[in-house]
Amino acid sequence: MASQVVRHRSKLPWQVIAIGLKVLDQAKSSVFWNVFWKYVLLRAFWTLRAKGFAGVAADLKLYVLEVFTKITLRIPAIKRKVDKEMAKVREDIEARIAPRGPGIVRHLAIPLEGKTPEWIDEEMERMDKQERGDFWKEGKVSGGIYHGGEDLNAIIVSAMKKFVVSNPLHPDVFPAIRRMDAEIVAMCLRMYNNPSGAGTTTTGGTESILMSCKTHRDWGRAVKGIKEPEIVVPVSAHAAFNKASSYFGIKLHAIPVDPITRKADIERVRRAINPNTVMIVGSAVNFPDGCMDDISALSKLAKKHKVGLHVDCCLGSFIMPFMEKAGYPIAPFDFRLEGVTAISCDTHKYGFAPKGTSVIMYRDAELRKFQYFSMTTWPAAAQCWLVRGRRYTTWGKTDISNRARTLSGVARRSSVRSDTTSRSLRCWASRAVLSLRSRPRS
């Protein structure tokens, strides 16, 4: 009996090890299938649902052709022929946009001696004539020129003359620039029926779209825990969405448009939305053919699936908001639709502002905060604040603290202000505090 107990005890560790190995094997199998489901089967299902069998087959065909082309171009004889043809194309393009020859002087280095203002003016006049000068006035440059008349040009030149050295990064030195910046955003928000919203100015429609994509990506990450963001974009939408996809690591689903109405296929948009979707897109109007997507239907989808909806009004800008008042019935497309979370509007198109200016608007300041990037540990910023803070050393301790609290409160409460405004208020508050800390001890 005792020997049986000993033999039983001697087998016990091996039984435990065997059970452990079995559990480990099951766990490995479970992990494998979870990973396989999440990263292979589920993604394949989402792609198939979004594009259908025909779309997947077309993508596969395109992929095979791309691989075949890359392999073919590595063959020396073919590569030499292609390079030769590409060189001809480059020469043709350069001849048209960068002409050379008699009478054309190219300035490729800083002159050893300074030039007179008269020489500079004459040189610019000569270059203007070489570039066909007033050719655009014939009205044959589509999408490149938005001209409000010579009287408006005179106002623009006068404004630039007054503020040519101003720097928006220093609103304490140039408060008028900050004010104009904030007022432009406020005007556009009212124009698009969201006076309590928020926004910022940008350097053009592309940057407005880039900022919106970045904002919705970070919103999806912070609010919904999305680590692999995706956006759903009609093929007629601006190429800036593709650029944002490349810049910010966002997967883009390109949705076909109806061949007759040229509007985004709403059913295909619906099928393309999945748990990783952070934003869908509509245009009012699009650049290729001037058609407007069904923004109302897109708004309902965005609200139902709790995703963002960006409406690109860069081209419609200062025309679309006034269509109804001008007597042209038009479907709603702005912030009156609850699903719309962002709108881009170019002021340098039919607002006739100089290139390049644009506005990106958000439904509220809570969403806009995801556009910002902040860094409080950069040494240069702290040094700058400390040095400049010495101008405030004549303030009393209580005065500085009160000013800092007031400015910080304004920065938190303001709902309609530009990015520059927000930065300036926070900067002033920080400078006040840092100036107090940097005061030499008596």
Secondary structure, 3 states (H helix, E strand, C coil): CHHHHHHHHHHHHHHHHHHHHHHHHHHHHHHHHHHHHHHHHHHHHHHHHHHHHHHHHHHHHHHHHHHHHHHHCCCHHHHHHHHHHHHHHHHHHHHHHCCCCCCCCCCCCCCCCCCCHHHHHHHHHHHHHHCCCCHHHHCCCCCCCCCCCHHHHHHHHHHHHHCCCCCCCCCCCCHHHHHHHHHHHHHHHHHCCCCCCEEEEECCHHHHHHHHHHHHHHHHHHHCCCCCCEEEEECCCCCHHHHHHHHHCCEEEEECECCCCCCECHHHHHHHCCCCEEEEEEECCCCCCCCCCCHHHHHHHHHHHCCEEEEECCCCCCCHHHCCCCCCCCCCCCCCCCCCCEEEEECCCCCCCCCCCEEEEECCHHHHHHHCCCCCCCHHHHHHHHHHHHHHCCCCHHHHHHHHHHHHHHHHHCCCCCHHHHHHHHHHHHHHHHHHHCCCCC
